């Protein structure tokens, strides 16, 4: 990082903007030194690396996210990327629609890891990939409640 003037500004190596030094992170490995890239550019780079990891390593990403959720929910976990890849079919077992790996959560075809019996956790034999749409439909309701909704839709001709 080059100091631009005596006012404590520096030029970011990525965006070439002259910014106050407090926009640069201090280096932990070199006391008194700063990173050469501003905080904003470092954050952009981190987002880019994360998106690349998510797209390039889909099953590892899903396993890592499931491990994190299992810890916060305090449920068992024993999945890995190889297992998740082995159960991947590319189709939603509930709705029969194509699942998409590299998409955002707003896409109803987005693949989501779902537990058959939530209390058992993220363990082999208790998970499958569902579409976002199917997961949203079944979220927080019992089989009886789903049946009641189905009956209501049939009685009122809703599709």
C-alpha positions as MATLAB code, in Angstrom:
seq = 'XXXXXXXXXXXXXXXXXXXXXXXXXXXXXXXXXXXXXXXXXXXXXXXXXXXXXXXXXXXXXXXXXXXXXXXXXXXXXXXXXXXXXXXXXXXXXXXXXXXXXXXXXXXXXXXXXXXXXXXXXXXXXXXXXXXXXXXXXXXXXXXXXXXXXXXXXXXXXXX';
ca = [
       0.000    0.000    0.000;
       1.347    3.408   -0.948;
       0.615    6.458    1.134;
      -0.812    9.172   -1.084;
      -0.129   12.056    1.227;
       0.640   12.912    4.832;
      -3.084   13.025    5.667;
      -3.182    9.249    6.194;
      -4.695    8.134    2.904;
      -3.715    5.192    0.760;
      -4.514    3.802   -2.689;
      -6.350    0.483   -2.919;
      -4.510   -2.014   -5.132;
      -7.807   -3.300   -6.539;
     -10.069   -0.278   -7.117;
      -7.292    2.373   -7.259;
      -9.244    4.760   -5.009;
      -7.397    6.987   -2.556;
      -9.043    6.298    0.808;
      -8.340    7.070    4.468;
      -6.116    4.447    6.069;
      -8.945    3.345    8.395;
     -10.628    1.844    5.281;
      -7.795   -0.707    5.194;
      -7.532   -3.665    7.545;
      -4.464   -3.946    9.780;
      -2.261   -6.959    9.058;
      -2.044   -9.422   11.930;
       1.252  -10.836   10.658;
       2.992   -7.447   10.313;
       2.364   -5.033   13.193;
       1.805   -1.466   12.045;
       1.155   -2.513    8.439;
      -2.108   -2.471    6.499;
      -3.633   -4.627    3.761;
      -3.135   -3.344    0.213;
      -6.828   -3.750   -0.651;
      -9.601   -1.687    0.982;
     -12.266   -3.325    3.168;
     -14.919   -2.984    0.471;
     -12.786   -4.699   -2.185;
     -11.784   -7.441    0.286;
     -15.482   -8.080    1.007;
     -16.249   -8.208   -2.736;
     -13.427  -10.712   -3.226;
     -14.702  -12.861   -0.367;
     -18.209  -12.915   -1.877;
     -16.749  -13.927   -5.256;
     -14.705  -16.751   -3.684;
     -17.738  -17.960   -1.723;
     -19.959  -17.990   -4.839;
     -17.267  -19.915   -6.757;
     -16.949  -22.450   -3.906;
     -20.740  -22.842   -3.739;
     -20.981  -23.452   -7.495;
     -17.864  -25.606   -7.918;
     -18.336  -27.764   -4.792;
     -22.118  -28.053   -4.463;
     -22.206  -31.234   -2.359;
     -19.384  -30.099   -0.065;
     -21.211  -26.781    0.367;
     -24.465  -28.585    1.285;
     -22.652  -30.871    3.744;
     -20.932  -27.918    5.388;
     -24.204  -25.981    5.704;
     -25.964  -29.057    7.136;
     -23.194  -29.495    9.716;
     -23.616  -25.889   10.768;
     -27.414  -26.243   11.040;
     -27.079  -29.497   12.990;
     -24.854  -27.760   15.539;
     -27.263  -24.865   16.004;
     -30.277  -27.221   16.176;
     -28.343  -29.677   18.378;
     -29.198  -32.690   16.250;
     -26.897  -35.499   15.052;
     -24.799  -35.130   11.902;
     -22.826  -37.687    9.863;
     -23.031  -36.548    6.214;
     -20.245  -35.884    3.745;
     -20.072  -34.643    0.161;
     -19.678  -38.162   -1.270;
     -22.850  -39.393    0.429;
     -24.843  -36.376   -0.723;
     -23.621  -36.895   -4.273;
     -24.664  -40.561   -4.072;
     -28.281  -39.671   -3.176;
     -28.574  -36.943   -5.821;
     -31.165  -37.820   -8.482;
     -31.692  -34.429  -10.085;
     -35.462  -34.716   -9.575;
     -37.665  -33.647   -6.679;
     -39.113  -36.878   -5.244;
     -42.266  -35.071   -4.094;
     -43.157  -33.046   -7.189;
     -41.121  -34.740   -9.927;
     -39.634  -31.443  -11.135;
     -35.999  -30.945  -12.121;
     -33.713  -29.783   -9.309;
     -31.169  -27.043   -9.941;
     -27.876  -26.956   -8.084;
     -26.469  -23.533   -8.828;
     -29.322  -21.140   -8.247;
     -30.560  -18.863   -5.524;
     -33.211  -19.679   -2.952;
     -35.903  -17.695   -4.779;
     -35.937  -20.355   -7.523;
     -38.653  -22.942   -6.829;
     -36.462  -25.585   -8.517;
     -33.546  -24.903   -6.135;
     -32.260  -28.096   -4.494;
     -32.608  -28.124   -0.706;
     -31.449  -30.775    1.719;
     -34.417  -32.007    3.753;
     -34.715  -34.310    6.769;
     -37.431  -36.989    6.746;
     -37.661  -36.988   10.556;
     -36.269  -33.671   11.812;
     -35.425  -34.950   15.309;
     -33.079  -37.610   13.904;
     -30.878  -34.909   12.410;
     -28.686  -34.796    9.331;
     -27.731  -38.459    9.193;
     -27.472  -41.023    6.403;
     -30.861  -42.400    5.439;
     -32.730  -39.431    6.939;
     -32.065  -36.826    4.239;
     -33.019  -36.214    0.635;
     -32.951  -33.382   -1.854;
     -36.289  -31.627   -2.352;
     -37.219  -28.664   -4.494;
     -37.620  -25.359   -2.717;
     -41.305  -25.430   -3.687;
     -41.943  -28.848   -2.084;
     -39.976  -27.894    1.011;
     -41.986  -24.683    1.381;
     -45.283  -26.563    0.979;
     -44.450  -29.076    3.693;
     -42.727  -26.623    6.019;
     -44.068  -26.674    9.567;
     -47.181  -28.730    8.954;
     -48.262  -32.246    9.709;
     -49.531  -34.857    7.252;
     -53.037  -34.273    8.640;
     -52.769  -30.536    7.974;
     -51.588  -31.179    4.419;
     -54.577  -33.511    3.968;
     -56.939  -30.803    5.214;
     -55.479  -28.308    2.740;
     -55.809  -30.870   -0.064;
     -59.442  -31.560    0.880;
     -60.180  -27.843    0.958;
     -58.576  -27.345   -2.485;
     -60.571  -30.254   -3.942;
     -63.847  -28.957   -2.495;
     -63.349  -25.436   -3.795;
     -61.884  -26.330   -7.166;
     -58.538  -24.611   -6.529;
     -55.537  -25.850   -8.486;
];
